[in-house]
């Protein structure tokens, strides 16, 4: 599973509904939601 930092929970969490996206500069990233609070989380490079 992919992990990302949740700002609300203040810890690393497993990303729920993870989607692979590509940034403007072509680098890969992952975005999804925090399973505990529902906040959007984002991780560059994965």
Secondary structure as UniProt FT lines:
FT   STRAND          3..6
FT   TURN            7..10
FT   STRAND          11..22
FT   TURN            24..25
FT   STRAND          28..34
FT   TURN            35..37
FT   STRAND          40..44
//
